[in-house]
Amino acid sequence: MYNNFMASDVIIVGAGIAGLLCAYESVQAGLNVSIVYQDDVEQTSTYYAQGGIAAAWSHQDSALQHMTDTVMAGDGLCDNDVVQDFCEQAPEFVRKLIEIGVPFDKHTDNTYRLTQEGAHSHSRIFHVKDHTGTSIIMTLVSHLKHHPRVNWVNHSIDGLLSCATTGRIIGVRANGTPFLASHTVLATGGFSNIFSRSTNPKKNIGEGMALAFMAGARLGDLEFIQFHPTVLCEPGFPPLLISEALRGEGAFLVNKNNDRFMKKYHDLEDLAPRDVVSRAINQEQEPKLNIAPLMTTIETRFPTIFNALKLRGFSLDSFEIPVQPLVHYTLGGIVAKPNGKTNCDGLYAIGECAVTGFHGANRLASNSLLEAGIMGQRCAEHILSIKAEPVGHQGINELLIQPLDQSILHWLGDVAHHSLGVIRSKDIILNGIRAIETHECYGHPLFQFLLSTLQSAFHRDESRGGHFRSDCNETKDDARHSLIQKGHEVLHVDRFF
């Protein structure tokens, strides 16, 4: 029994675009919201997003073409209904962001400056220079920071709380304090930083997904992990992601012989899907990104990247940047409908921690902020449309997650790095499974979660999108999603719902 607890209508765990838009729409409608976040809002994937948001805006483009490009990149595993829904909603979603104050870049004639990225057939990416995510987050924070209906809780969650009688999720525990609500929304991001090296914020290690899994939530397509192909890794500095937008505006990849090698691997060459580019870079010697075509524009068009390059010793004379693929985006997650609803009563998942079938086996560039933002809005709309469940403070079960020592996290990161790389094989994956199963922390939620990811990769005996098996390098005709739930074997299904 809890004698001291805090109650809200909605608890949102995470302060990226999905969580903050869900909060924004909820408080606008009069709900009380608690936002639980760790460290600061700068430690979210949204904040670091250099690219932008894809939407068919110009007369030459269409939602149908956006959908076609998304499905092509998704390599057979997109849910066409979900893709159509999000692509048709995209322009209206962008208008919403403009309405609340996001200053997307414009030309001198006041039209929006749209860019093209990998696997897009049109220029349809809305951006704010090369710090779109930062601009979106700070705009939303400006609306929410001092809002009387928002309770900001700066702490990582210790666990999920459920009703002992019904099993319904009724809140979280953070810093030893119970926070109860009629609706609990996980917007905790992906699990890229469980790997020893990634482009993600340090807290993105999958704790939200792990807790949801232990609570009985279904997880899907965990084996599909997207590597960003162009990352600069310099000693003494964190990895620097070099946005795909540079290639969209003329930069190109070369090898040690100065050959433009992408024409060997895909008809779209430097703008091929990310999985193709990542594998190509892995097979070339001394790959570099040649940015000579951008020398007159990079300082103003990509100021964040340009300044980060300067810190690492590059100048306008340094027109070739050594690059390598690093883990960037996790396509799988908690199985959720477009409104965030999961199979666990009272629990929602939105943004990168969720999987809806929108991205399929390989995400189309700049579709992630689109999906996350629309899910945040839809989640709030759904919560407002249903009768709130009363939340008491008796008969509460706790599902807790204990922090792991840094040495153990590093060990776990090495297992993920070696077992789930750009190119995998049965033996490599099995080695990772055995290592997890024989470790003293085997029962910890993060260990169980990574084990589920490895099992999903092991059972997908084909190569598709962000999952490439050197021992099964063909793609099967029958495209099916993977599905796993605590205590069950990996299943393969045609659709999540």
C-alpha positions in Angstrom: 0.0 0.0 0.0 1.3 3.5 -0.9 0.6 6.2 1.5 2.6 8.9 -0.4 2.0 9.0 -4.2 1.5 11.5 -7.0 -1.4 11.0 -9.4 -2.0 12.5 -12.9 -4.3 11.7 -15.7 -1.4 10.8 -17.9 2.2 9.8 -17.2 4.6 10.1 -20.2 8.1 8.6 -19.9 10.4 10.4 -22.3 10.8 14.0 -23.6 11.3 13.5 -27.3 8.9 14.6 -30.0 6.5 11.7 -29.3 6.2 12.3 -25.6 6.1 16.1 -25.8 3.4 16.2 -28.5 1.3 13.8 -26.5 1.8 16.1 -23.5 1.0 19.2 -25.5 -2.3 17.8 -26.9 -3.3 16.4 -23.5 -2.8 19.6 -21.5 -4.5 21.6 -24.3 -7.6 19.4 -23.6 -7.4 19.9 -19.9 -5.6 16.8 -18.6 -2.9 16.8 -16.0 0.3 15.3 -17.2 3.5 14.1 -15.5 6.6 14.0 -17.8 9.3 11.7 -16.5 12.6 12.3 -18.2 16.3 11.7 -17.5 19.0 14.4 -17.2 17.7 17.0 -19.7 15.7 17.3 -22.9 19.0 17.5 -24.8 19.4 13.8 -24.1 16.8 12.6 -26.6 17.2 11.3 -30.1 14.8 14.0 -31.4 17.0 16.7 -30.0 20.0 15.3 -32.0 18.0 14.8 -35.2 19.9 16.6 -38.0 17.6 15.8 -40.8 14.0 16.6 -40.8 10.4 15.5 -41.4 9.2 14.0 -44.6 5.9 15.1 -46.1 4.6 15.3 -49.7 4.2 19.1 -50.0 5.0 20.2 -53.5 2.6 19.8 -56.5 5.0 17.4 -58.2 4.9 15.1 -55.1 2.1 13.1 -53.6 1.2 11.0 -50.5 1.1 8.0 -52.9 4.7 8.6 -54.0 5.8 9.1 -50.4 4.0 5.8 -49.5 5.7 4.0 -52.5 9.2 5.2 -51.4 8.5 4.1 -47.8 7.3 0.7 -48.8 10.3 0.2 -51.1 12.7 1.0 -48.3 10.8 -1.2 -45.9 11.8 -4.3 -47.9 8.5 -6.1 -47.8 7.6 -5.6 -44.1 5.6 -2.3 -44.1 2.0 -2.4 -43.1 0.4 -0.7 -46.1 -2.6 0.6 -44.2 -0.3 2.3 -41.6 2.0 3.7 -44.3 -1.0 5.2 -46.2 -2.4 6.6 -43.0 0.9 8.4 -41.9 1.9 9.6 -45.4 -1.5 11.1 -46.0 -1.4 12.8 -42.6 2.1 14.1 -43.0 1.4 17.5 -44.6 -1.3 18.3 -41.9 1.2 17.3 -39.2 3.8 19.6 -40.6 1.2 22.4 -40.7 0.6 21.7 -37.0 4.3 22.1 -36.2 4.4 25.4 -38.2 1.3 26.6 -36.3 3.0 26.0 -32.9 6.1 27.8 -34.0 8.7 25.5 -35.6 10.7 27.7 -38.0 11.3 25.4 -41.0 13.7 26.8 -43.5 12.4 28.9 -46.4 13.7 30.3 -49.7 13.8 34.0 -50.3 10.4 33.8 -52.0 8.9 32.5 -48.6 8.3 29.0 -49.9 9.7 26.1 -47.8 13.1 24.8 -48.6 12.6 21.1 -49.1 15.6 18.7 -49.4 16.0 15.1 -50.7 17.5 12.2 -48.8 18.3 8.6 -49.4 15.5 6.5 -51.2 13.2 9.5 -51.5 12.0 10.2 -55.1 11.3 13.9 -54.4 12.5 16.7 -52.3 10.1 16.5 -49.4 12.2 16.9 -46.2 11.3 19.9 -44.0 14.2 21.0 -41.9 15.7 23.8 -39.7 19.2 24.0 -41.0 20.8 20.7 -39.6 19.3 20.9 -36.2 15.6 20.2 -36.9 15.1 18.1 -33.9 16.6 20.7 -31.5 14.2 23.3 -32.9 11.2 21.1 -32.5 12.0 20.1 -28.9 12.7 23.7 -27.8 9.5 24.9 -29.4 7.5 22.3 -27.6 9.3 22.9 -24.3 8.5 26.6 -24.6 4.8 25.7 -24.5 5.1 23.1 -21.7 7.9 24.2 -19.4 5.8 26.4 -17.1 2.4 25.0 -17.9 0.3 24.6 -14.7 -1.0 21.1 -15.8 2.5 19.7 -16.4 4.6 18.1 -13.7 8.2 17.6 -14.8 10.0 14.7 -13.1 13.7 14.7 -13.8 14.7 11.1 -13.0 14.9 7.7 -14.8 12.1 5.3 -14.0 12.8 2.5 -11.5 9.9 0.3 -12.7 6.3 -0.1 -13.8 3.3 -0.3 -11.4 0.3 -2.5 -12.0 -3.0 -3.1 -10.3 -2.7 -6.3 -8.2 -6.3 -7.2 -9.0 -6.7 -6.4 -12.7 -3.1 -6.4 -13.9 -3.7 -3.0 -15.6 -0.6 -0.7 -15.8 -1.3 2.2 -13.5 2.0 4.2 -13.4 5.7 4.2 -12.8 8.1 4.5 -9.9 10.9 7.1 -10.3 13.5 8.0 -7.7 11.6 5.7 -5.2 8.4 7.7 -5.6 5.2 6.2 -7.1 3.5 8.1 -9.9 0.1 6.8 -10.6 -2.1 7.6 -13.6 -5.0 6.3 -15.6 -2.7 6.1 -18.7 1.0 5.3 -18.8 2.8 6.3 -22.0 6.3 5.0 -22.9 8.1 7.3 -25.2 11.5 6.1 -24.1 13.3 5.9 -27.5 15.2 3.1 -29.0 17.9 0.8 -27.7 20.8 1.7 -29.9 23.0 2.7 -27.0 22.9 -0.8 -25.6 25.6 -1.3 -28.2 29.1 -0.3 -27.3 29.2 2.3 -30.1 26.2 4.2 -31.5 25.1 7.6 -32.6 22.4 7.8 -29.8 22.1 9.6 -26.5 23.6 7.6 -23.6 20.3 6.7 -22.0 18.8 5.0 -25.0 19.6 1.4 -23.8 16.0 0.0 -24.1 14.9 0.2 -20.4 11.3 1.1 -21.4 11.1 -1.8 -23.9 12.7 -4.2 -21.4 10.2 -3.2 -18.7 7.3 -3.5 -21.1 8.5 -7.0 -22.1 8.7 -8.1 -18.5 5.2 -6.8 -18.0 3.9 -9.0 -20.8 3.9 -6.6 -23.7 4.5 -8.1 -27.2 7.7 -7.0 -29.0 8.2 -7.1 -32.7 10.9 -7.0 -35.4 13.7 -6.5 -32.8 16.3 -7.9 -35.2 15.9 -5.0 -37.6 18.6 -2.4 -36.6 19.4 0.5 -38.9 23.0 1.6 -39.1 23.7 5.2 -40.2 26.2 4.7 -43.0 28.2 8.0 -42.6 29.6 8.5 -39.1 32.9 10.2 -38.4 34.8 8.5 -35.5 37.8 10.6 -34.3 39.8 9.7 -31.2 38.9 11.9 -28.2 35.5 12.9 -29.6 32.0 11.3 -29.6 30.9 9.8 -32.9 29.7 12.5 -35.3 26.8 11.6 -37.6 27.1 13.2 -41.0 23.5 13.7 -42.2 22.2 12.0 -45.3 21.1 15.5 -46.4 24.7 16.2 -47.4 24.4 13.4 -50.0 21.0 14.7 -51.0 22.7 18.0 -51.9 25.7 16.6 -53.8 28.2 14.9 -51.5 29.2 11.5 -52.6 31.1 8.4 -51.3 34.5 7.3 -52.6 37.1 4.6 -51.6 40.8 4.8 -51.2 41.2 4.8 -55.0 38.9 7.8 -55.2 36.3 5.7 -57.0 32.6 6.5 -56.6 31.7 3.0 -55.6 27.9 3.1 -54.9 27.1 2.7 -58.5 28.2 -1.0 -58.0 25.6 -1.6 -55.3 22.4 0.2 -56.2 20.7 2.2 -59.0 20.2 5.1 -56.6 23.9 5.1 -55.9 24.7 7.5 -53.0 21.0 7.9 -52.2 20.3 4.2 -51.8 18.5 2.9 -48.7 20.7 3.0 -45.6 21.1 -0.7 -45.2 22.6 -1.0 -48.7 24.9 2.0 -48.2 26.1 0.6 -44.8 27.0 -2.8 -46.3 28.7 -1.2 -49.3 30.9 1.0 -47.0 31.8 -2.1 -45.0 33.1 -3.7 -48.2 35.2 -0.8 -49.4 38.7 0.2 -48.3 39.1 3.6 -46.6 35.6 4.9 -47.5 35.2 8.7 -47.3 32.5 11.2 -47.9 33.5 13.8 -50.5 31.9 17.1 -49.7 33.6 19.2 -52.3 30.2 20.1 -54.0 29.1 21.7 -50.7 32.1 23.9 -50.0 30.3 27.1 -50.6 27.2 26.2 -48.7 28.1 23.8 -45.9 28.9 26.5 -43.3 25.4 28.1 -43.6 23.4 25.1 -44.7 24.9 22.6 -42.1 26.3 24.8 -39.4 26.1 22.2 -36.6 28.0 19.6 -38.7 30.5 22.2 -40.0 31.3 23.5 -36.5 31.7 19.9 -35.2 34.1 19.1 -38.1 36.1 22.3 -37.2 36.5 21.0 -33.6 37.9 17.8 -35.0 40.5 19.7 -37.1 38.7 19.8 -40.4 38.6 23.0 -42.6 37.1 24.1 -45.9 40.2 22.5 -47.5 39.3 19.1 -45.9 36.8 17.9 -48.4 37.0 14.2 -47.7 35.6 12.8 -44.4 36.4 9.2 -43.3 33.1 7.5 -42.5 31.8 4.2 -41.1 28.4 2.8 -40.3 27.2 3.0 -36.6 24.0 1.8 -35.0 21.5 4.6 -35.3 17.9 3.5 -35.2 16.1 0.4 -33.9 13.2 -0.5 -36.1 11.6 -3.0 -33.7 10.0 -2.4 -30.3 6.8 -2.6 -28.4 4.0 -3.7 -30.7 1.6 -0.7 -30.8 -1.2 0.6 -32.9 -0.8 4.1 -34.5 -2.4 5.5 -31.4 0.2 3.8 -29.1 -2.2 1.2 -27.7 -0.4 -2.0 -26.7 -1.7 -5.4 -25.6 -1.2 -4.4 -21.9 -4.1 -2.6 -20.5 -3.3 1.0 -19.5 0.1 0.9 -21.3 0.9 2.9 -24.5 4.1 3.0 -26.5 4.9 5.8 -29.0 7.9 6.8 -31.1 11.0 4.7 -31.5 10.3 2.4 -28.6 7.2 1.2 -30.5 6.7 -0.7 -33.8 3.6 -0.1 -35.9 4.6 -1.6 -39.3 5.3 1.9 -40.7 9.0 1.5 -41.3 9.1 -2.2 -42.1 12.6 -3.7 -42.3 14.4 -0.5 -43.0 13.4 3.0 -42.2 13.1 5.6 -45.0 15.1 8.7 -44.0 13.2 11.4 -42.1 10.2 9.2 -41.5 11.0 8.7 -37.8 10.1 12.2 -36.6 6.9 11.9 -38.7 5.8 8.7 -37.1 6.7 9.7 -33.6 4.9 13.0 -33.8 1.8 11.6 -35.3 1.7 8.8 -32.7 2.1 11.4 -29.9 -1.0 13.3 -31.2 -3.0 10.1 -31.8 -2.2 8.8 -28.4 -3.5 11.9 -26.7 -6.6 11.8 -28.9 -7.3 8.2 -28.0 -6.8 8.9 -24.2 -9.3 11.8 -24.5 -11.8 9.6 -26.3 -12.1 6.9 -23.6 -13.4 6.9 -20.1 -10.5 7.3 -17.6 -10.0 4.3 -15.3 -10.0 5.3 -11.6 -6.6 4.7 -10.0 -6.4 3.7 -6.4 -3.4 3.3 -4.2 -4.0 -0.2 -2.7 -3.0 -3.5 -4.1 -0.1 -2.4 -6.4 2.5 -4.7 -7.9 5.9 -3.3 -8.8 8.0 -4.5 -11.7 11.4 -2.9 -11.0 14.6 -2.6 -12.9 17.9 -2.3 -11.0 20.7 -0.2 -12.5 23.6 -2.2 -13.8 27.2 -1.5 -13.1 29.0 0.3 -15.9 31.3 -2.7 -16.3 28.3 -5.0 -17.0 26.7 -2.5 -19.3 30.0 -2.4 -21.3 30.0 -6.2 -21.4 26.4 -6.1 -22.7 27.4 -3.5 -25.3 30.2 -5.7 -26.6 27.9 -8.6 -26.9 25.4 -6.6 -28.9 28.2 -5.0 -31.1 29.7 -8.4 -32.0 26.4 -10.3 -32.4 24.2 -7.8 -34.2 26.5 -6.0 -36.6 25.9 -4.8 -40.2 26.5 -8.4 -41.3 25.6 -11.3 -39.0 25.6 -15.1 -39.1 24.1 -18.0 -37.2 27.3 -18.8 -35.3 27.9 -15.1 -34.3 24.3 -14.8 -33.0 24.5 -18.1 -31.2 27.7 -17.0 -29.4 25.8 -13.9 -28.1 22.8 -16.0 -26.9 25.1 -18.4 -25.0 27.0 -15.5 -23.4 23.7 -13.9 -22.2 22.3 -17.2 -20.9 25.4 -18.0 -18.8 25.9 -14.6 -17.3 25.0 -14.1 -13.6 22.7 -11.2 -14.5 20.7 -13.4 -16.9 17.4 -12.5 -15.2 17.8 -8.8 -15.4 15.2 -7.1 -17.7 17.9 -5.7 -20.0 19.5 -9.1 -20.4 16.2 -10.7 -21.1 15.4 -7.9 -23.6 18.8 -8.3 -25.5 18.3 -12.1 -25.4 14.9 -11.6 -27.1 16.6 -9.5 -29.8 19.2 -12.1 -30.4 16.6 -14.9 -30.6 14.6 -12.8 -33.1 17.8 -12.4 -35.2 18.6 -16.1 -34.9 15.1 -17.2 -36.1 15.1 -14.9 -39.1 17.0 -17.1 -41.5 17.0 -14.7 -44.4 18.4 -11.3 -45.2 16.0 -8.4 -45.3 16.4 -4.7 -44.7 18.4 -4.0 -41.6 19.0 -7.7 -40.9 21.7 -9.2 -43.1 22.8 -12.8 -42.6 26.0 -13.9 -44.4 24.8 -17.5 -44.1 21.3 -16.7 -45.4 21.9 -13.9 -47.8 18.7 -14.4 -49.8 15.4 -12.8 -49.1 12.4 -15.1 -48.7 9.3 -14.6 -50.8 7.1 -14.8 -47.7 7.7 -11.6 -45.7 6.6 -12.0 -42.1 7.1 -10.0 -38.9 8.8 -11.5 -35.9 6.9 -11.4 -32.6 8.0 -12.4 -29.1 6.4 -12.2 -25.7 7.8 -13.2 -22.3 7.8 -16.9 -21.8 7.0 -17.7 -25.5 9.0 -18.7 -28.5 9.6 -16.3 -31.4 6.6 -16.3 -33.8 6.4 -15.1 -37.4 3.1 -13.3 -38.3 1.7 -11.6 -41.3 0.5 -8.5 -39.4 0.9 -7.2 -35.8 -2.9 -6.5 -35.5 
